[in-house]
Amino acid sequence: MSVQTITKANYDELVKTSGRTVLLDFWAIWCGPCKMIGPIVEEIAEENEEILVGKVNVDEEMELAMEFGVSSIPTLVVLKSGVPVAKSVGYRPKAGILKLLDV
């Protein structure tokens, strides 16, 4: 499945009620480490159909970023049944992200 753009407007529909494990990538266009982790997140989305992968642009969705306590980017948040269960700040290799997801 492809990466979804997550906004405050579609958060409830796509994330809260999805019933799947969700990986949210909080990022910004100007963030160097975000550009490094972005292709890895997209690869995970393509390889794991059962996981919903969403990207949240912190410059456009400050309210969501504040809701999740994002103070540095990239920040990855894993949700199960709509509840955050893991969080990681900064660059992580693919194996580290998969470990967060418990795949």
C-alpha positions as CSV (number, residue, x, y, z in Angstrom):
1,M,0.0,0.0,0.0
2,S,1.2,3.5,-0.7
3,V,2.0,6.1,1.9
4,Q,-1.0,8.2,3.0
5,T,-0.8,11.9,3.7
6,I,-2.3,12.4,7.1
7,T,-4.0,15.6,8.1
8,K,-6.2,16.7,11.0
9,A,-9.2,16.4,8.6
10,N,-8.6,12.7,7.7
11,Y,-6.9,11.5,10.9
12,D,-10.0,10.0,12.5
13,E,-11.1,8.2,9.3
14,L,-7.7,6.9,8.2
15,V,-5.8,6.3,11.5
16,K,-8.2,6.1,14.5
17,T,-10.7,3.7,13.0
18,S,-8.4,1.8,10.7
19,G,-8.1,-1.3,13.0
20,R,-4.5,-1.8,11.6
21,T,-1.1,-1.1,13.0
22,V,-0.2,2.5,11.9
23,L,3.2,4.0,11.4
24,L,3.2,7.8,11.3
25,D,6.2,9.7,10.0
26,F,6.3,13.3,11.2
27,W,8.5,15.2,8.8
28,A,9.2,18.6,7.1
29,I,10.5,19.4,3.6
30,W,13.5,21.3,5.0
31,C,14.6,18.4,7.3
32,G,17.7,16.5,6.1
33,P,17.3,13.4,8.2
34,C,13.6,13.3,7.1
35,K,14.8,13.1,3.5
36,M,17.0,10.1,4.5
37,I,14.3,8.2,6.3
38,G,11.5,9.0,3.8
39,P,12.5,6.3,1.2
40,I,12.8,3.7,4.0
41,V,9.3,4.5,5.3
42,E,7.9,4.3,1.7
43,E,9.6,0.9,1.2
44,I,8.1,-0.4,4.4
45,A,4.6,0.8,3.2
46,E,5.1,-1.1,-0.1
47,E,6.3,-4.3,1.6
48,N,3.8,-4.5,4.4
49,E,0.2,-4.3,3.2
50,E,-1.2,-4.9,6.6
51,I,0.4,-1.7,8.0
52,L,-1.0,1.8,7.3
53,V,1.9,4.2,6.8
54,G,1.1,7.9,7.0
55,K,3.2,11.0,6.6
56,V,2.4,14.1,8.7
57,N,4.0,17.4,7.5
58,V,4.7,19.2,10.7
59,D,4.7,22.6,9.0
60,E,1.1,22.1,7.7
61,E,-0.2,20.0,10.6
62,M,1.1,21.7,13.7
63,E,-1.9,20.6,15.8
64,L,-1.3,16.9,15.1
65,A,2.4,17.3,15.8
66,M,1.5,18.9,19.2
67,E,-1.0,16.2,19.9
68,F,1.8,13.6,19.6
69,G,4.4,15.7,21.5
70,V,6.6,16.0,18.4
71,S,9.5,18.4,19.3
72,S,12.1,17.1,16.9
73,I,11.9,15.5,13.5
74,P,11.8,13.0,12.0
75,T,9.6,11.4,14.6
76,L,8.0,8.0,14.0
77,V,5.0,6.9,16.0
78,V,3.5,3.4,16.0
79,L,-0.2,3.1,16.9
80,K,-2.2,-0.1,17.5
81,S,-5.9,0.1,17.9
82,G,-5.5,3.9,17.7
83,V,-3.2,4.0,20.7
84,P,0.4,5.1,20.5
85,V,2.6,2.1,21.5
86,A,6.1,3.2,20.3
87,K,7.9,6.4,19.4
88,S,11.3,7.1,17.9
89,V,13.0,10.5,17.3
90,G,15.7,10.9,14.7
91,Y,17.0,8.7,11.9
92,R,16.7,4.9,12.2
93,P,17.7,2.2,9.7
94,K,15.0,0.0,8.2
95,A,15.7,-2.8,10.7
96,G,15.2,-0.4,13.6
97,I,11.9,0.8,12.2
98,L,10.7,-2.7,11.6
99,K,11.6,-3.6,15.2
100,L,9.5,-0.6,16.4
101,L,6.6,-2.1,14.3
102,D,7.3,-5.6,15.7
103,V,7.0,-7.0,12.2
